[in-house]
Amino acid sequence: MADWNIRPRALQCSNCGTDFPPKSKGHTLLHTTPEGHLRKDLCEGCYNALDRATLGITSAEWPFTVPETPTKRSGKAAPVQKETAIQLLRKLVIRDAEKDIEAIYVLAILLERSKQFIERDVQHSTDGKTLRHYEFRPTGELFTIKAPNIRPDDLPFVQQRVIDLLEGRERILPPVPEPPCAKLKRYRKNMRQRQGVMKRYLRRG
């Protein structure tokens, strides 16, 4: 299971099913379950009607305002860096590769500094991991990201790799699953090696 994931804000209230129109307000509740984090987006009416005891079992909660419906774009172009950062982050999360852990975290920090990411909650698990819950302002997406232990000596290399990814100097390829025939060949090779070791051992005996 990945240490990060993406959860978009619901289009309707998780309780009554009422649509969230532009500029409407609501509340997000985040529950921690054995299967992972469960997100619920509630309208103000359903949130206010909740039992206070129910709110006590949530991991985190915060209010939100649905953005206005996008209007005609102005002549001023949006900064490419910010758009590329969130697009790259989504791609790395989907790829779910061990080598991308540091890059994912650095991208989250960049988006937080550019005021596009809001840190909603920080959790410390029993195995020593730190999980940070970020909300992407424009869409309400919730990213749960593992905070890795980056050594100071490694930070320049991680930053340079992020730059290379942003500028397209490193291609993002999805993981290639091992075909069944390759697994069978590897299994047979290991069996032959074990049989050879056993034969040599019996001869010495």
Stockholm file with secondary structure:
# STOCKHOLM 1.0

chainA/1-205         MADWNIRPRALQCSNCGTDFPPKSKGHTLLHTTPEGHLRKDLCEGCYNALDRATLGITSAEWPFTVPETPTKRSGKAAPVQKETAIQLLRKLVIRDAEKDIEAIYVLAILLERSKQFIERDVQHSTDGKTLRHYEFRPTGELFTIKAPNIRPDDLPFVQQRVIDLLEGRERILPPVPEPPCAKLKRYRKNMRQRQGVMKRYLRRG
#=GR chainA/1-205 SS CCSCEEECCCSBCTTTCCBCCTTCEEEEEEEEETTEEEEEEEEHHHHHHSCHHHHTTCSEEEEEECCCCCCCCCSSCCCHHHHHHHHHHHHHHHHTCGGGHHHHHHHHHHHHHTTSEEEEEEEECTTSCEEEEEEETTTCCEEEEECCCCCTTTHHHHHHHHHHHHTTSSCCCCCCCCCHHHHHHHHHHHHHHHHHHHHHHHHHC
#=GC SS_cons         CCSCEEECCCSBCTTTCCBCCTTCEEEEEEEEETTEEEEEEEEHHHHHHSCHHHHTTCSEEEEEECCCCCCCCCSSCCCHHHHHHHHHHHHHHHHTCGGGHHHHHHHHHHHHHTTSEEEEEEEECTTSCEEEEEEETTTCCEEEEECCCCCTTTHHHHHHHHHHHHTTSSCCCCCCCCCHHHHHHHHHHHHHHHHHHHHHHHHHC
//
